[in-house]
Amino acid sequence: MYDHILIDDANRMLFCDVPKTGSSFFKMLWLNYTRGIYEYNRVHDRGVLRKYNLRYLDTYNRTEVQIRLKSYFKFMVVRHPLVRILSAYRDKLENANPFYPAVLGRTIERQYGHVPAGKSKGRNVTFKQMVHYIIDHGPYDHHWTPISLLCNACEIEYDYVARLETSYLDYRYIFSKLKNVHGDNTGLPQSFRAYKGATDFDMVRKYYKTVPINYTNLLIEKYYMDFRLFGYTWNITSLSYGNRVNAYGKEY
């Protein structure tokens, strides 16, 4: 139930670890800033995080859970739901991730691409087909499960909701709340400024033009709570979406 809630007891902070919201980059920064550790490739390894005294909330007993939920600074990082789905598609299926084509790609190709089972490699799934799959089967993979579900957003009263789209300003605010840091890390804000999500506005337009409007509307229904809770918008006609920002966290 709390397997995406990461705890830093030293800083009395609680962070909802959401895939495809820049979580790898964020945890890398967190380890660097609070522990002076550079772990670029294993930030999703629970054993590695545990070594540096970062644990997920599901590893605590009930009393320990309640203490942390009541007294820690709680935050999450969110992203536009439909852009997050596209990011997951590009990373897991389009770019031939070793795991997803074999496990999920073949299923999608057979069901929506009409590729015979013996010929399906799972490496030619279109974005439209993946959207169709999510509509029919539900967004159950944690890379595209609604953030409101992953973060128990209706149960946990978060102190701050950061956005990937405004990460430069949001990350600076969150890191300013830390009680224990390693060194001065004066160059770290430049890392915030340099980071931008890989799925930009033109990319969103390009991919969603391949998806029928009725599919997109059904997808929006699946992620209704994320739209509602986090204030995102979607304009089907122009294929624009809310909270367009530049690298400095300013809307434009």
C-alpha positions as CSV (number, residue, x, y, z in Angstrom):
1,M,0.0,0.0,0.0
2,Y,2.9,2.4,0.8
3,D,5.4,0.9,-1.5
4,H,6.0,4.2,-3.4
5,I,6.4,6.4,-0.3
6,L,10.1,6.9,0.4
7,I,11.2,8.0,3.9
8,D,14.3,10.0,4.9
9,D,14.2,9.8,8.7
10,A,17.3,12.0,9.0
11,N,15.5,14.9,7.4
12,R,12.0,13.9,8.6
13,M,10.7,14.0,5.1
14,L,8.3,11.8,3.1
15,F,8.5,11.6,-0.7
16,C,6.1,9.8,-3.1
17,D,8.4,8.1,-5.6
18,V,6.4,8.3,-8.9
19,P,7.9,6.7,-12.1
20,K,8.1,9.0,-15.2
21,T,8.1,12.2,-13.2
22,G,11.9,12.6,-13.2
23,S,12.2,10.4,-10.1
24,S,15.6,8.9,-11.1
25,F,17.1,12.4,-11.4
26,F,15.5,13.6,-8.2
27,K,16.7,10.6,-6.1
28,M,20.2,11.1,-7.6
29,L,20.1,14.7,-6.5
30,W,18.8,13.7,-3.1
31,L,21.6,11.2,-2.4
32,N,24.1,13.7,-3.6
33,Y,22.8,16.6,-1.6
34,T,22.0,14.8,1.7
35,R,24.7,12.0,1.7
36,G,27.4,13.2,-0.7
37,I,26.8,10.0,-2.6
38,Y,26.9,9.6,-6.4
39,E,24.6,6.7,-7.4
40,Y,23.5,7.3,-11.0
41,N,22.4,3.8,-12.1
42,R,20.9,2.2,-9.0
43,V,18.6,4.8,-7.5
44,H,15.6,2.4,-7.9
45,D,17.4,-0.4,-6.0
46,R,15.8,-0.7,-2.6
47,G,18.9,-2.3,-1.2
48,V,21.0,0.7,-2.3
49,L,18.6,3.2,-0.9
50,R,18.4,1.2,2.4
51,K,22.2,1.3,2.6
52,Y,21.9,5.1,2.8
53,N,19.0,5.0,5.3
54,L,16.3,5.7,2.8
55,R,13.4,3.3,3.3
56,Y,9.9,2.9,1.8
57,L,7.0,3.3,4.2
58,D,5.7,-0.2,3.7
59,T,8.8,-1.5,5.6
60,Y,7.7,0.2,8.8
61,N,5.1,-1.1,11.3
62,R,1.7,0.5,11.7
63,T,2.7,2.7,14.6
64,E,5.9,3.9,12.8
65,V,3.8,4.6,9.7
66,Q,1.4,6.8,11.6
67,I,4.1,8.8,13.3
68,R,5.7,9.6,10.0
69,L,2.5,10.5,8.2
70,K,1.6,12.9,11.0
71,S,4.9,14.6,11.7
72,Y,7.1,14.5,8.5
73,F,7.2,17.0,5.7
74,K,5.3,15.2,2.9
75,F,5.7,16.0,-0.8
76,M,5.3,14.5,-4.3
77,V,6.3,15.3,-7.8
78,V,3.6,15.2,-10.4
79,R,3.5,15.4,-14.2
80,H,0.7,15.9,-16.8
81,P,-1.0,12.5,-17.0
82,L,-1.1,12.2,-20.8
83,V,2.5,13.4,-21.1
84,R,3.6,10.9,-18.5
85,I,1.9,8.1,-20.5
86,L,3.8,9.2,-23.6
87,S,7.1,9.3,-21.7
88,A,6.5,5.7,-20.5
89,Y,5.7,4.6,-24.1
90,R,8.9,6.1,-25.5
91,D,11.0,4.7,-22.7
92,K,9.6,1.2,-22.3
93,L,8.3,0.3,-25.8
94,E,9.5,2.6,-28.5
95,N,13.1,2.5,-27.4
96,A,13.1,-1.3,-27.1
97,N,13.6,-1.6,-23.3
98,P,14.8,-5.2,-22.7
99,F,11.9,-6.1,-20.5
100,Y,8.7,-4.5,-21.8
101,P,8.7,-5.6,-25.5
102,A,8.8,-9.3,-24.4
103,V,6.3,-9.0,-21.5
104,L,3.9,-6.3,-22.7
105,G,4.8,-5.5,-26.3
106,R,3.9,-8.9,-27.7
107,T,0.5,-8.8,-26.1
108,I,-0.3,-5.4,-27.5
109,E,1.0,-6.4,-31.0
110,R,-1.2,-9.5,-31.0
111,Q,-4.3,-7.8,-29.7
112,Y,-4.2,-4.5,-31.5
113,G,-1.7,-5.0,-34.3
114,H,-3.0,-8.3,-35.4
115,V,0.5,-9.8,-35.5
116,P,0.5,-13.6,-35.3
117,A,1.8,-14.9,-32.0
118,G,4.8,-16.7,-33.7
119,K,5.9,-13.5,-35.4
120,S,5.4,-11.0,-32.6
121,K,8.6,-9.5,-31.1
122,G,6.9,-6.7,-29.2
123,R,9.2,-4.1,-30.8
124,N,6.7,-2.5,-33.2
125,V,4.0,-1.3,-30.8
126,T,2.6,2.1,-31.9
127,F,1.5,4.8,-29.4
128,K,-2.1,4.5,-30.5
129,Q,-2.0,0.7,-29.7
130,M,-0.6,1.3,-26.3
131,V,-3.3,3.9,-25.6
132,H,-5.9,1.4,-26.7
133,Y,-4.4,-1.2,-24.4
134,I,-4.6,1.1,-21.4
135,I,-8.2,2.0,-22.2
136,D,-9.2,-1.6,-22.4
137,H,-7.1,-3.1,-19.6
138,G,-6.6,-0.2,-17.2
139,P,-3.4,1.7,-16.2
140,Y,-2.1,-1.0,-13.9
141,D,1.7,-0.8,-14.6
142,H,3.3,1.5,-12.0
143,H,5.0,3.5,-14.8
144,W,1.6,4.8,-15.8
145,T,-0.7,4.1,-12.9
146,P,-2.4,7.4,-11.8
147,I,-0.3,9.3,-9.4
148,S,-3.3,9.8,-7.1
149,L,-3.4,6.1,-6.6
150,L,0.4,5.5,-6.3
151,C,0.7,8.3,-3.7
152,N,-2.5,7.6,-1.7
153,A,-3.4,11.2,-2.5
154,C,-6.9,10.9,-0.9
155,E,-5.5,9.5,2.3
156,I,-2.2,11.4,2.9
157,E,-2.3,15.2,3.4
158,Y,0.7,16.3,1.5
159,D,2.5,19.5,2.4
160,Y,3.7,20.3,-1.1
161,V,3.0,19.2,-4.6
162,A,5.9,19.8,-7.0
163,R,5.5,19.6,-10.8
164,L,8.0,18.3,-13.2
165,E,7.1,21.2,-15.5
166,T,8.2,23.7,-12.8
167,S,10.9,21.6,-11.2
168,Y,13.5,24.3,-11.1
169,L,11.6,26.4,-8.6
170,D,9.9,23.4,-6.8
171,Y,13.1,21.4,-6.2
172,R,14.8,24.5,-4.8
173,Y,12.0,25.0,-2.3
174,I,12.0,21.3,-1.2
175,F,15.7,21.2,-0.8
176,S,15.6,24.4,1.3
177,K,13.5,22.5,3.9
178,L,16.3,19.9,4.5
179,K,17.7,19.7,8.0
180,N,20.8,17.6,7.2
181,V,22.9,18.2,4.0
182,H,26.3,17.1,2.9
183,G,28.7,20.0,2.3
184,D,27.5,23.2,0.7
185,N,26.6,21.8,-2.8
186,T,26.6,25.3,-4.3
187,G,26.4,23.9,-7.8
188,L,23.3,21.9,-7.3
189,P,20.8,24.6,-8.3
190,Q,22.4,24.6,-11.7
191,S,21.5,21.0,-12.0
192,F,17.9,21.9,-11.3
193,R,18.0,24.5,-14.0
194,A,19.7,22.3,-16.6
195,Y,17.2,19.5,-16.2
196,K,14.2,19.4,-18.5
197,G,11.8,16.5,-19.2
198,A,12.6,14.7,-22.4
199,T,9.0,14.8,-23.7
200,D,8.5,18.4,-24.9
201,F,5.4,20.2,-26.3
202,D,6.1,19.5,-30.0
203,M,6.7,15.8,-29.1
204,V,3.4,15.6,-27.4
205,R,1.6,17.1,-30.4
206,K,3.3,14.7,-32.8
207,Y,2.3,11.5,-30.9
208,Y,-1.2,12.5,-29.9
209,K,-2.1,13.4,-33.5
210,T,-1.9,9.7,-34.1
211,V,-4.5,9.0,-31.5
212,P,-8.2,9.3,-32.3
213,I,-10.0,12.0,-30.2
214,N,-12.4,9.5,-28.7
215,Y,-9.4,7.4,-27.5
216,T,-7.9,10.5,-25.9
217,N,-11.2,11.3,-24.2
218,L,-11.4,7.8,-22.8
219,L,-7.8,8.1,-21.6
220,I,-8.6,11.4,-19.8
221,E,-11.5,9.6,-18.0
222,K,-9.0,7.0,-16.7
223,Y,-6.8,9.7,-15.2
224,Y,-9.7,12.0,-14.1
225,M,-8.5,12.3,-10.5
226,D,-5.0,13.3,-11.6
227,F,-6.4,16.0,-13.7
228,R,-8.7,17.1,-11.0
229,L,-6.3,17.0,-8.0
230,F,-3.2,18.5,-9.7
231,G,-4.9,21.1,-11.9
232,Y,-3.9,19.9,-15.3
233,T,-5.8,20.7,-18.5
234,W,-6.0,19.3,-22.0
235,N,-7.2,21.0,-25.2
236,I,-8.1,18.4,-27.8
237,T,-8.5,20.9,-30.6
238,S,-5.0,22.4,-30.3
239,L,-3.4,19.5,-28.6
240,S,-2.1,21.9,-26.0
241,Y,-1.9,21.1,-22.3
242,G,-1.8,23.1,-19.1
243,N,1.3,24.2,-17.3
244,R,3.7,24.8,-20.2
245,V,6.9,26.0,-18.6
246,N,10.5,26.7,-19.5
247,A,13.6,25.5,-17.8
248,Y,13.4,28.3,-15.2
249,G,10.0,27.2,-14.0
250,K,8.1,30.1,-15.7
251,E,4.9,29.5,-17.6
252,Y,4.8,30.7,-21.1
